[in-house]
Amino acid sequence: MTEYVGKNLYAQWVGSVSTVTLEGDFRTFSLKPSIALVKATAGADADEVYLSTVKDAQMSWAGVAQTGGTVLEDALAEGVEGTLIVGPEGTVTGKRKWTIPAISLGAQFNIPYADVVEITCDFQKSGALVRGVW
């Protein structure tokens, strides 16, 4: 069995402001899917019973900030709507591809005294996450 290798990530944010690639100097990318549950326990049930309802997801990205990186910062501004296109194994034919309509929650910066500056951004899924292949 072969594992994913993070360095192969392909990530692009196609936003309403501009399109930017996110894999160049990235540090991490995470996809956190979830689903809402409704408690359906009734009567003589001895155990809790749940029904699944609507799907949701949050995504997080972190990278090394570049000098003069205003295009990236503007593309990731809070409230910008767009689509994340992610290939956890790159863009190899037949490999997994996620297409995720989302809203950017805004670029954030960690500026340590004696280290590189990191830019991070969280995204909220806003529509159906499509699991496909390249």
Backbone bond lengths (Angstrom), bond angles and torsions (degrees), N, CA, C in turn:
res aa  C-N    CA-C-N  psi(-1)  N-CA   C-N-CA  omega(-1)  CA-C   N-CA-C  phi
1 M - - - 1.432 - - 1.531 109.22 -
2 T 1.300 116.64 137.11 1.455 121.64 178.83 1.524 109.54 -105.83
3 E 1.314 116.67 136.45 1.461 121.70 -179.59 1.523 110.01 -93.31
4 Y 1.326 114.69 158.10 1.463 119.85 170.83 1.527 108.13 -62.98
5 V 1.308 116.34 146.19 1.457 121.84 171.94 1.516 106.21 -118.53
6 G 1.326 116.29 120.92 1.453 121.39 -173.95 1.517 114.63 -54.12
7 K 1.332 117.33 -33.14 1.463 119.55 -176.94 1.522 112.42 -64.61
8 N 1.333 118.53 -14.84 1.461 121.59 -179.73 1.531 113.21 -85.83
9 L 1.323 117.49 -1.80 1.460 121.42 -177.56 1.529 111.88 -54.20
10 Y 1.327 114.55 135.48 1.462 121.63 167.51 1.517 105.58 -116.40
11 A 1.329 117.67 125.76 1.460 120.69 179.35 1.525 109.30 -143.41
12 Q 1.314 114.86 132.50 1.458 121.35 -179.55 1.524 108.69 -137.55
13 W 1.331 116.42 138.64 1.461 122.79 175.47 1.519 106.64 -110.39
14 V 1.323 115.27 111.50 1.463 121.89 177.65 1.523 105.34 -99.83
15 G 1.332 115.32 90.76 1.455 120.61 -174.34 1.509 112.73 -100.90
16 S 1.308 115.17 171.15 1.464 120.38 179.73 1.522 111.46 -71.34
17 V 1.340 118.28 -15.08 1.461 122.40 178.70 1.524 110.85 -92.31
18 S 1.335 116.92 -47.84 1.466 122.39 179.21 1.525 108.86 -166.87
19 T 1.312 116.13 173.86 1.457 122.61 176.57 1.526 108.24 -109.05
20 V 1.331 116.27 128.19 1.459 120.67 179.73 1.520 109.86 -132.43
21 T 1.333 115.39 147.20 1.462 119.79 173.41 1.519 107.81 -88.72
22 L 1.315 115.90 144.02 1.462 121.40 -176.15 1.521 112.72 -114.24
23 E 1.328 117.77 -3.99 1.456 117.47 -173.44 1.517 114.05 -90.27
24 G 1.316 118.92 -15.44 1.465 121.62 -173.93 1.510 114.79 -52.54
25 D 1.302 117.93 -68.11 1.465 122.50 -179.53 1.524 110.22 -113.04
26 F 1.333 115.93 42.15 1.458 118.82 -177.84 1.522 110.72 -78.28
27 R 1.316 114.78 156.77 1.458 121.47 174.77 1.521 110.60 -111.91
28 T 1.332 116.39 -43.13 1.463 120.04 179.11 1.523 110.20 -149.35
29 F 1.317 114.98 152.81 1.454 122.36 168.84 1.513 106.29 -139.84
30 S 1.325 116.90 134.60 1.462 118.93 177.22 1.512 110.51 -135.65
31 L 1.309 114.10 144.09 1.463 123.72 175.90 1.519 106.25 -118.85
32 K 1.343 115.60 122.11 1.462 120.51 -177.48 1.529 109.46 -121.96
33 P 1.350 117.12 84.39 1.463 119.25 177.95 1.526 111.11 -73.49
34 S 1.330 115.31 153.84 1.462 120.62 176.76 1.527 108.32 -150.92
35 I 1.308 115.08 173.40 1.460 120.16 177.67 1.526 107.78 -146.39
36 A 1.316 116.06 141.86 1.462 120.40 177.60 1.524 108.77 -79.19
37 L 1.316 114.76 145.93 1.463 120.51 179.99 1.525 109.73 -122.55
38 V 1.325 115.19 146.04 1.463 122.43 175.57 1.516 106.81 -118.58
39 K 1.311 115.67 129.39 1.461 119.97 179.67 1.527 108.78 -71.88
40 A 1.346 116.42 125.97 1.467 121.59 -177.93 1.530 111.78 -118.72
41 T 1.318 116.60 17.40 1.462 121.26 179.68 1.529 109.59 -65.58
42 A 1.316 115.82 136.03 1.473 119.28 -179.01 1.527 110.31 -153.51
43 G 1.330 113.79 163.60 1.464 120.84 172.05 1.507 114.46 50.98
44 A 1.317 115.74 -125.93 1.460 121.99 -174.67 1.532 112.70 -92.80
45 D 1.334 118.96 17.39 1.466 120.50 178.43 1.521 110.11 -56.24
46 A 1.319 115.84 131.15 1.464 120.51 178.94 1.527 111.28 -90.21
47 D 1.310 116.83 -14.79 1.463 121.93 -179.27 1.524 109.13 -131.27
48 E 1.318 115.63 154.60 1.460 120.21 176.06 1.526 109.20 -63.56
49 V 1.318 116.75 142.65 1.456 123.30 176.85 1.523 106.96 -126.17
50 Y 1.334 116.21 135.44 1.462 120.96 -178.61 1.518 110.66 -127.11
51 L 1.306 115.55 151.75 1.463 122.84 171.18 1.518 107.54 -115.43
52 S 1.319 116.73 137.11 1.460 119.35 176.29 1.523 109.11 -83.53
53 T 1.326 115.84 144.20 1.466 120.13 -178.73 1.528 109.38 -119.93
54 V 1.306 118.32 -107.52 1.466 120.67 -173.31 1.525 112.60 -93.66
55 K 1.330 115.09 145.14 1.461 122.14 178.78 1.523 109.76 -85.53
56 D 1.324 115.08 154.18 1.457 121.71 178.24 1.523 107.66 -149.48
57 A 1.313 116.96 169.18 1.459 121.03 174.69 1.518 109.61 -165.99
58 Q 1.311 114.51 150.89 1.449 122.35 170.25 1.524 107.20 -125.08
59 M 1.317 114.74 145.55 1.452 121.01 177.80 1.520 107.85 -124.07
60 S 1.330 115.76 147.48 1.465 121.43 177.24 1.521 108.15 -132.51
61 W 1.332 115.11 141.45 1.455 121.45 178.32 1.525 108.57 -135.71
62 A 1.315 116.66 142.87 1.462 121.81 175.26 1.517 108.84 -138.23
63 G 1.316 115.52 141.21 1.455 120.69 178.96 1.514 110.88 -149.41
64 V 1.320 115.32 174.99 1.455 121.85 176.68 1.526 107.68 -85.23
65 A 1.331 116.67 124.74 1.468 120.89 -179.56 1.528 109.63 -71.50
66 Q 1.310 115.61 139.39 1.462 121.63 179.58 1.524 109.44 -104.21
67 T 1.313 117.03 149.23 1.460 119.30 176.80 1.517 108.79 -64.95
68 G 1.305 115.64 143.26 1.463 120.46 -178.87 1.511 112.54 66.65
69 G 1.334 118.29 25.29 1.462 122.58 -175.46 1.516 113.69 -83.60
70 T 1.320 117.57 43.73 1.464 119.99 -176.48 1.523 112.43 -69.55
71 V 1.329 118.69 -31.42 1.463 120.93 -179.90 1.520 109.67 -63.08
72 L 1.327 117.11 -45.79 1.466 121.18 179.25 1.530 110.48 -64.17
73 E 1.322 116.93 -47.25 1.465 120.25 -179.86 1.526 111.17 -59.67
74 D 1.329 117.64 -43.29 1.465 121.42 179.51 1.528 111.46 -67.09
75 A 1.333 116.71 -38.76 1.469 120.46 179.78 1.522 111.74 -64.90
76 L 1.337 116.06 -28.51 1.459 121.38 -177.41 1.531 112.78 -100.27
77 A 1.314 117.37 12.19 1.467 120.18 -178.66 1.529 110.43 -58.47
78 E 1.314 115.50 149.01 1.463 120.82 -179.19 1.526 110.41 -58.90
79 G 1.341 114.55 134.50 1.457 121.33 178.61 1.510 115.37 91.15
80 V 1.335 117.94 -8.60 1.464 120.02 178.32 1.527 108.47 -69.69
81 E 1.317 115.98 127.62 1.458 121.49 178.91 1.513 109.80 -98.02
82 G 1.320 116.08 148.23 1.456 120.00 179.84 1.511 111.90 -178.81
83 T 1.322 114.46 -155.46 1.458 121.72 -178.37 1.516 109.61 -134.51
84 L 1.325 115.73 128.88 1.458 121.08 170.49 1.528 107.89 -88.71
85 I 1.322 116.16 130.45 1.458 121.51 174.60 1.520 105.83 -117.51
86 V 1.327 115.87 117.61 1.455 120.64 -170.84 1.520 110.75 -129.70
87 G 1.314 115.16 130.74 1.459 122.27 172.20 1.516 107.85 -120.15
88 P 1.342 119.04 99.93 1.464 120.12 -177.47 1.524 113.40 -61.77
89 E 1.342 117.15 -20.50 1.464 121.40 177.41 1.530 110.91 -115.13
90 G 1.308 116.56 23.17 1.457 120.48 -178.27 1.524 110.43 87.84
91 T 1.325 116.09 -155.51 1.465 121.34 -176.48 1.528 112.59 -112.49
92 V 1.305 116.51 30.31 1.463 121.99 -179.49 1.529 109.80 -69.75
93 T 1.312 116.49 133.34 1.466 121.70 179.14 1.527 110.62 -52.95
94 G 1.326 114.74 131.42 1.459 120.82 178.37 1.517 114.45 89.12
95 K 1.334 117.98 -8.40 1.466 120.96 -179.79 1.531 110.13 -89.59
96 R 1.322 116.47 160.73 1.458 124.29 -176.04 1.527 112.29 -57.91
97 K 1.331 114.41 138.87 1.460 122.49 174.93 1.529 107.68 -137.10
98 W 1.348 116.40 128.04 1.460 121.53 175.74 1.522 108.11 -107.30
99 T 1.310 116.70 130.94 1.462 122.28 173.51 1.525 106.02 -117.94
100 I 1.342 115.49 117.75 1.461 119.97 -168.80 1.526 110.77 -130.99
101 P 1.347 118.21 108.03 1.454 119.00 172.06 1.533 108.29 -66.95
102 A 1.334 116.20 135.53 1.460 118.26 -172.53 1.524 111.68 -153.13
103 I 1.310 113.84 169.84 1.460 122.95 172.94 1.525 107.05 -122.23
104 S 1.331 115.98 129.28 1.457 120.44 177.13 1.527 109.32 -72.28
105 L 1.324 115.96 135.79 1.461 120.60 176.88 1.526 111.16 -94.76
106 G 1.332 116.86 3.92 1.458 121.52 172.42 1.508 114.80 109.45
107 A 1.338 114.75 141.89 1.459 121.41 176.51 1.524 109.39 -70.74
108 Q 1.322 115.57 136.54 1.464 122.05 177.44 1.519 107.97 -124.68
109 F 1.305 116.72 148.78 1.456 120.90 -177.68 1.516 110.85 -123.67
110 N 1.324 115.61 137.68 1.455 123.36 170.56 1.521 105.66 -113.03
111 I 1.337 115.93 113.20 1.461 120.68 -174.00 1.530 108.22 -116.56
112 P 1.342 116.74 87.59 1.462 119.38 179.57 1.532 110.90 -76.09
113 Y 1.308 115.79 158.28 1.456 121.03 -177.81 1.530 112.54 -61.79
114 A 1.336 118.07 -46.06 1.466 120.32 -172.22 1.524 111.88 -128.45
115 D 1.327 117.09 49.50 1.458 120.39 179.99 1.524 108.20 -156.87
116 V 1.317 116.68 175.52 1.458 119.89 179.03 1.526 110.20 -70.83
117 V 1.309 115.11 153.19 1.463 121.37 178.59 1.516 108.68 -84.43
118 E 1.314 116.77 132.69 1.459 122.30 179.55 1.521 109.63 -107.79
119 I 1.331 115.83 135.91 1.452 122.44 174.30 1.520 107.27 -109.18
120 T 1.326 116.67 135.70 1.456 120.92 179.15 1.521 109.01 -131.33
121 C 1.321 115.49 157.85 1.455 120.18 176.82 1.524 108.78 -152.60
122 D 1.322 115.29 135.72 1.453 121.73 172.89 1.520 107.96 -104.60
123 F 1.319 115.94 148.72 1.456 122.63 179.88 1.521 108.76 -128.24
124 Q 1.319 116.50 145.72 1.456 122.72 174.42 1.521 108.36 -109.64
125 K 1.327 116.99 123.24 1.468 120.82 176.48 1.518 109.02 -59.27
126 S 1.327 116.06 140.15 1.465 121.12 -179.73 1.525 108.53 -141.55
127 G 1.322 116.75 74.04 1.460 122.81 -175.14 1.523 108.64 133.09
128 A 1.304 115.81 -171.53 1.471 120.73 -174.32 1.520 112.19 -79.56
129 L 1.337 116.31 128.86 1.454 122.70 170.97 1.529 107.05 -78.03
130 V 1.324 116.24 123.24 1.460 120.20 -179.01 1.528 108.42 -102.67
131 R 1.322 115.82 120.35 1.469 121.59 175.48 1.521 107.07 -98.00
132 G 1.327 114.82 111.35 1.454 120.22 -179.29 1.502 110.11 -133.84
133 V 1.313 115.58 -159.49 1.458 121.85 176.14 1.530 108.69 -134.97
134 W 1.303 115.72 161.62 1.472 121.74 177.36 1.511 109.20 -75.20
